[in-house]
Amino acid sequence: MASIVAATPWSRIRTIAKLELAPPIFLQSSVYYCTRRRFSVAASLSTNTNKVDGQVRVRFAPSPTGNLHVGGARTALFNYLFARSKGGKFVLRIEDTDLERSTKKSEEAVLQDLSWLGLHWDEGPGVGGDYGPYRQSERNSLYKQYADKLLESGHVYRCFCSNEELEKMKEIAKLKQLPPVYTGKWATATDAEVQKELEKGTPYTYRFRVPKDGSLKISDLIRGEVSWNLDTLGDFVIMRSNGQPVYNFCVTVDDATMAISHVIRAEEHLPNTLRQALIYKALGFSMPYFAHVSLILAPDRSKLSKRHGATSVGQFREMGYFSQAMVNYLALLGWGDGTENEFFTLEQLVEKFTIERVNKSGAIFDSTKLRWMNGQHLRAIPSNELTKLIGERWKSTGILTESKGPFVDEAIQLLKDGIDLVPDSDKSLSNLLSYPLRDTLTSSEGKSIVEDNLSEVAARLLAAYDGGELLAALEEGHAGWQKWVKGFGKTLKRKGKSLFMPLRVLLTGKLHGPDMGASILLIHKAGTHGIVSPRAEFVTLDERFKMLRQVDWEALKKDQPALECAAAATAN
C-alpha cells in the first residue's frame, strides 16, 4: 500500500495499489504499474489553497467559436464576483484549440461582451500578465513539454490504433452493453513493438494510462461530494496524432501553470473533472477547488438554446438591454443574498456574493423577468441622464426634431413607467401622439362608453373647444386643466370614472394610458411647439376635433360603419 499526501486543497489524496505481480515501471512519483490493479483516490477539502502568495485566482476560459451565451456570461460573472469579493485575480484565457471553428471575429465579440458587462479581467488578452500567453493556440510547446513528461514517466503511452480499430472496439462494447473504454494492445506493448511502428511512420496518439479499478471522490464547493468509478473511463487521449492537445489535457496544464486556485464552471464540465484530476496527480500538480454551477434552463426546463429566442449577450445588448440589468439578472440565476432584495449594482454584488449561496439546482431563464429587471434599472438612472438617452433616441429615430427641451422632459416623466427598454420609448411616444378613435369606438370594450351618452359629452367638448375655453385652460398648464375639468364635469353632472373615461376616449382616442391631464397637455404642446417630425403621424388637437365632428353617433349606436369619413378627416 502506498499513501501519498499532497500540498493541495484536497487535504489527503490516497493512492492504494494492491501489487501481486510486477514491480512499478519506475519509482519517481509514479503510481502506475504494468499490471492492472485496484486504485482509489479519495479527496476532501482542507484549509490549504492553491494560491500565489495567498491570493485567490480564478479564470473564465471561453472558446471563440460563437457568441457569448448567457450561460457563459453567468459563469464569467460568478468567477469575477468571487475574485473581487476575495481580493483575488480574474483571469481570462481563450481556449482556441478547435482550429476549425475558432475565429478572431468570435474572440473579439466575446471580449466586447465581457467588457460591456463590466467584467474587466486582470490578466489575459489585451492586458497581459505573468502567466501568459493567454491563448491556448500560443501554448502548444508547453503542452508538448508536459505530454513528453508523462510519456517519460509512463503515465502516458503511444497508441497506434487506427480509426477503424477504435470504432470496432466501440461496437463490441456496445454489443456487450459495456462502457466504450479503450481495450487495445498498446497499453501493454513492448518497446520493440512501439519502435517498429515508429520506424514505419505510423501515426499515433498519446493515451493516458487509467487504473481499471477504484474510484475518485471530490468535494465540490456547490454540489458537495461527487464520485466516479474509474472502470467507466478507460485510457483516454491527451494528444492527437496531428500533435494537437486534447481539451482536458490543455485545461489541466493551463490551470496548474497559471496557479488557478478555484475552478468555477458549468456543471456540464463535471464529468471532465475525473480525467483532469488524474492528470493533475500524474504531473504532481496541486489541485484547485472545484465549483460546478447549474445549467440555465428554458421555461420548459430543457437546456436554453436558440429555439427559445435570444440567448447571447450580444443579442440582448442590440435589443436595448442595459449591461447593469443583465449582470443583475444573471447573478440571480442560481444565487441570492438570503433576502427578498432583487436589485443589485455590480458593486453591491461584489460585496454580497458568496459561493456558498450558489444553488445547485437548475435556474430558469425568464425573459419577462429580465425585461422587468431592465425597467427597474432604467427608472433608477438619474433623470437628466435618462432624458438625454431617450431624447436622443427620439430624435435619431425621426419622431422628434429636437432631443431636449420642456416637451422632451415632460414626455419622459409621463411615459417612463411604461418603458422597460429604451427602444420601447418610440412606441410609447408614438402611441401618445396617435388618435385611434375609430378603432376604440367600434371595439367591444368601447361599446359601453358609447352607450353612456358619449355623443352628449362630445357635443359639450366641441363647444368648449370652439369657444376657446379648453385651449385657454391648456395654456395655463396643469392647474388650468384641473379647473376646467372640474367645471366641465359640473355642467354634465358627471364625476369620477363617468367623466374621465369619456374624456379620455374623446381626447386621446384610447381607453387606457398614462395620466390623462398630462397627456392632453403634452399633445397641446406638441402641436404648438412644432417639435414633432412630420413622419411621426401625429394627430394634433385641431385634427382630433375635426374627426369628432365627422362621427355619426346614431349610426354608431346601430353598429354601422359610421366612422369611415372620420378617419379621413385629417387629410382635409
N, C-alpha and C positions, 0 to 999 in steps of 0.2 A: 504494500500500500504506500502510495506517495501522497503527501499532504503539502500543498503549496499555499502560502498566504501572500497575497499581493497588496501593494500600496494602491488601493483603488477604492472608490466609493462603495464597492461591494466589500463588506468587512472581511469576508473569507471566501476564497474560491478553492474548493477541494477537488482534486482530481484523483479518482480511485481506480486503479487498474489491477485486475487480478491476473497475474502473469503465471503461465504454466509451461510455456514452451520457450520461445526465443527471447533473448535479451533485447533491450532497446537498440535501435539503429545507431543512436548517438546519445550522449549523456548531457549535453548542454541544453538546459531549459526545455528540452523536448520531452513530451509525454506520449509520443506516438510510436507504435511498435509494428513490426512486420505482421504479426499475427493479430487477428481480430480479438478484441477483448471488451470487457464491460467498462463503461466510462460514465461518470456523472459529474456535473458541475452544479454546485449549489451557490447561489448568490443572494446576499441580503445587504441592504443599505447600512452604512455606518456614518459617522461624522466626518470621515475623510472625504475630500473632494479633489477632482481633477482640475485644479486651478493653477493659474500662473500668479505666484505671489499672493495667493489667497483670493484671486479675482474670479468671479463668475464670467464664463464666456459661452455664449450661445450662438447659433448660426441659423440662417434661413438659406436654403440651397435649392432654388428653383431651376427647372430645366427650361431653357429658352426654345420651347417647341410650340408655343402658342401664347395666348393672352393669360394674364394673371387671374386665375379663378378666385372666386370669393373664399373658397376653402383654403387656398394657398395664402391669400391675404390675411385670413384669420390666424393661420399658423405663424406667419411673419409677425403679426400683431402680438400674439401671446409671447413669442420669443423676445420681441422688443420690450414689452411691458415687464417681463421677468428680469431682463438685463438691467433696465433702468431702475427698477424697484430695488435691485441688489447692488447698484453702483457698478455693474459689470459692463461687458462689451457685447455689442450686437454686430455679428459678422455676416456679411453677405458673400455667398460663394455660388458661382454659376456652374451648374452640372451639365456641361455641354458635350458629354461623351457620345451622345447619339448624333453622329456626324450627319446622317441623312436628314434628320428632322430639325436639328438646331439651326437657328438663323440669327444673324446680327440684328435684324429688324425686331424679332421677338424679344431678344435680350434688352434692346433699348426700350421697348414697350413695358417690359417688366420693371426696369429701373425707373421709368417715368411714373408708373402706377405707385410704386413704393414711395417715391418722393412726394407724389401728390397726397398720399395718405399721411405724410409727415413721419414716416418710419425711416429716419435717416440712419445709415449704417456707419459704424465706427471704423470698420475695415472692409475692404472689398473693392470692386471695380470703381475706378474714378477717385478712390480715396487712398488706396494702398494699405500698407501695414507691414508688420514684422513677420507675418506668416504666409505671404504670397508665394507664387501667384494665386489669384483667387478664381481662376477659371480652370476647370478640370482638364481642358484640352491643352493647357500650358504646363501640366504637371505629370505628363507621361513618363518622363525619365525617373521621377520619384516612385511611381507605381512599379516600374520595371525593377528598380532597385530593391523594393520590398518583396516583389514576387520572386526574384532570384534568391533573396534571403530565405524565403520559405522553401524554395526548391532545395537549397543547400542544406537546410535543417531537416528535410524530409517530411515537412508538413504538407508539401505540395509535390505532385509528380506530373511528368509529361504524359498526356493521353493522346494516342494516335488514332483513336476510333474515328471512323468515317461517319458522316451524317446518316448513311443507310444503317450502319450498325447500331447507332444510337436510337434510331426510330424503331428498329426491331426489338431492342430492349424495352422500349415503352409499350409496344404492342403485347409482348409476352407478359409484362407486369399487369397490363390491363386485363388480359385474359385470366390471370391468376388473382385478380382483384387485390393487387398489391400496390403500394406507392411506387411511382415511377422513378426509382432510385437507380443510380449507375451500378451495373454489375459486370463491367468489362474487366479485361485481364490486366490492364496497365497499372492498377494499384499494386500488383504483386510481381510485376515484370522484372526480369533480371537486367543487370547493367548491359549485358551482351545484346539482349532483345531491344533495349532502348537505343543502343549505339547503332544497331543495324538500321533502324528506321531513320535515325538522324542522317546516316550516310546516304540513304535513299532520297532524302529531302522530303519525307512525308510530313505534311502539316500536322501540328499538334497544339493542344491547348494546355494550360496549367490547371490542374484539377486538385482541389483541396481534399486532403485525406480526413474523412469524418469517422469517428468511432461509431460502431454499429449498434452498440447497446448503451443504455444510460439515458440521462435527461439533463436539461438545462432549466434552471429556475431563476427568474429575476423578480425584483420588487419594483414595479412601475410606480412613479410618483402620482399617477392619476388612476390607474387601473388596479393597483395592488399587485398581488402575487400572480405571475404568469409563468407557465412551464410548458416545455415541449419534450417529446421523446426523440432522441437522436436517430432512431431507426427509421423515422419517416423522412429523413433528409437525403441521405446518400452523398457521395463525393460530388462536389459542385465546382464548376469552372470559375476561375478568377481572372484568367487571361485568355482571350480568344486566339484563334490561330493566326489572325491578322495582326496580332500584337496589341490589340486594344483591350484595356482592362474592363472588367465587368462591374456593374454598378455597386454591388455590395462590397467589393474589394476597395474601390475608389473611396467610397464613403467612409469606410473604417480608417484607411490610411489618412484621409483628409482630416477627419475629426480628431484623430490622435495627434497628428503632427501640427495641427492648429490649436492644440490644447483646449479643445471644446470640453467644457465641464458638464453641460446639460444638453441633451438632445431632446428637443420638444418638437414633435412632428405628428402627422396624421396617423390614425390607427391602422390605416391600410399598410403602413410600414412595419407594423408589429411583427409579422412573420419574418421579416428581414433580420430582426434582432438576433435570431439564432445563428445565422451564418456570420453576422458581424461579431458576435461575442466569441465565436471560435477563432476568428481571425485576430481579434484583439489579444486573445490568450496566446495564440501561437507566436505572435510578434512581441509578446512581452509588454504590451501597452496597458496602461491603466484605463479602465472602462469608465465612461461618463455615467451620470444619472440618465435614465430614460423616462420620458413622459409622453404617452401617446394620446392625442386629442381625438375625440369622437368625430365622425364624419358629419358634414352638413347635409341634411336631408330635404327633399322636396315635401310639399304638403301631403302627398300620398305615401310618405315615408320611404320612397325609393331614393337612390342616390341622385343628388341635384345635377341636372345636365341641361344642355341647350334646349331640349324639348320643353323645359319648364319656363323658358323665357330667358331674360338676361342673366348671365352667370359670371361675367368677367367684370373686373373693376373698371376697365376702360369703358365698357358699355354704360355702366351707371354714371360715370363721370360725364359722358356725352349726353346723357338724358337729363343732366342738370342737378345731380345729387351733390351735396357738399361733402368734402372729404371728412370733416369732423363728424358728420352724421353717419357716414359709412363706418368709420372707426368705432363710434359709439355702439352702433347696431351689431357689428361683428363681435365686439367684446362681449355682448350679452348672449351670443350664441354659445352657450355652454359654460358661462361664468356669471356670477353675480356677487355683490358685496355683502349679501346677507340682509339687506334692507329692501324696501319697496322702491327705492330710487332707481330710475332708469336713465336719467340724463347725466352724462359724464363728458367732460372735456378730456383730451388726451392726457393732460397734466394730472387731472383727477384720477384717471385710470392707473397711471403710474403709481400714484400714492396708495390706491386701494387694492391693486392686483396682488393676488397670491395664487400659487399653483395649486394649493390645497382646496381652493374653492372652484376649481375647474371640474365640471360634471363629466362623468364617463359615458353617459347616455347620449344618443344622437340628438342634434339640435335641428329644429325645423326652420327653414328659411321662409319667412313670411314677407312677401314684397309689399303687402299692405302696411305692415308694421314698419317696414323700412321707410316707406313714404311718409307715414305719420311722424317717424323719428326725424326725418329731414325737415318737416314742417316745424317741429319744435326748435330745431337749431336755426331755421330761417327766422323765426319770430324772436329768437334770442339775440340776433345781430343788432348792434346799435342802430338807432333809427336813421341817422344820417348815412351810414354805410348801406343799409337796405334800400333807402331811397335812391342812392346813386346806382346801385346794382340793377334795380328794376327799372328805374328811369332810363338808363342807357339801353336796357333791353327793349323797352317800348319804342325808343327812337330807332334803334337798329333794325327792328322788325317792321318798321313802317307804319305803326299805329299812331304815333305822335310825331310832331315836327320838332319838339323840344324835349330834352331829357331832364329838365329841372324846372322848378317854379311852384307856385301855390297849388296849381291843379295837380301836378305830379305828387306833391307832398300829401295832399288830402286824399287822392285816389289810393295811394298805397296804404295809408292808415285805415281807410274804409275796407279795402279788399284783402289785406294781408292775412286775416284769419281764415280765409278760404284758399290760401295759396300754400302748397306744400313743396313745390318745386318752382324755381324761377321761371321756367318756360310756361308754367300754369298761369302766370300773370297775364300773358297775352290773351288767353281765353277769358279770364276774369274781367279784364278791361273791355274787351270786345263785347262781352255779354252785357256789361253795364251800358255801353253805348248803343246797343241794338234795341229794337222795338218790335218783338214778335206778337203784336196784338191779335192778329187774325188767328194764329195757332192757339193762343191762350183762350180766346173767347169760344172757339169751336171745340175745345178739349172737354173731356168728361169731367175733369176737375174744375174747369171754369164754368160749367153749366149752372151750378148753384149760385155763383156770383152774378151771372147774367140774370137769373130769375129773381134776384133780390133787388129789383128795380134799379139795375145798373144804368139803364137809359136815363133815369131821373138824375142820378149823380153826374153822369156825363154832361147832361144839359146844363146843370148848375156850374160844372167845372169849366165848360166852354164860355159861359157867361163871365166867370171870374177872370178867365184869360183875356177875353175880348175887352173887358173893362179895365184891364191893366192891374187889377188887384193882386193877382198871383205873381206877375213879374215884379211888381213893387216889393212884395214880400220877399221874393228870392234875392233881390238886390240888397236887402237888409241882412241877409245871411240866416244862420240857424234860428236866431231869436225871432226874426220876421216870419220865417216859415212856421214856427210853432204857434205864433199868434194868429196867423192866417188859418191854419188848420183848425184851431180851436173855434174860431168864429164860423168857419165853413161847416163844421160839424153841428153847430147850434142851429144854423139855418136849415139843415137837413134833419135835425133831431136825431142825429146818429153820433155814436162814440165807440171807442174801442175797436174791436175787430170789424164791426159792421160799417165803420167809417174807413179804417185804414186798408182793408182788403180791396174795396172798390177803387180807392185812390191809387193803390199800388198797381192794380191792373191797368187803369186808365193812363197813368203817367209813365210807368216803366214797361208796360206790355207783358208783365210777368206776374206769376202768383207768389214767387218766393225770391229772396235776395237779401243783400245787406240792408242796413238801416235806410228806410225809405227817404227820410228827410235829407240825409247826407247824399243819397244817390241823386235826388232831384236837383239839389244844389250843384252837384258836380256836372250833371247834364246841362244845366243852365250855363255854368262857367265854360264848359267845353264849346258851347255854341257861340259864346260872346268873345272868347279869347283867341279863337282860331288856332288852337294848339293841336287839334285832331287832324290827321292826314286825310285827304280825300279818299285814299284807298281803304280806310277803316270801316266804311259802310255805316257811318254814324248817322243816326236819325235825330235831328235837333228837336227842341221843344215845339218850334213852329211847325215842323213837318209832322210831329205826333198829333198836334191838334187838327191839322188838315186831314189826317187819317180818321180821327174821331168823327169829324163832320160827315164822312162818307159812310159811316156804319148805318145799315138799315136794321134797326133794333127789332122791328116787328118781324121781319123775315128771319132774323137770327133766332127769335123765340120759337119759330116754327121749324127750326133745324134746317133752314135753306141756306145754300152757299151765298150769303149776303155780303161777304166782305171782299169779293174779288176786285171790285173797283177801289176799295180802300187800300189794298196792297199796292196799287199803282199810283196812289195819290201823291206820293213824294216825288214822282217824276214830273208832276205838273207845276 
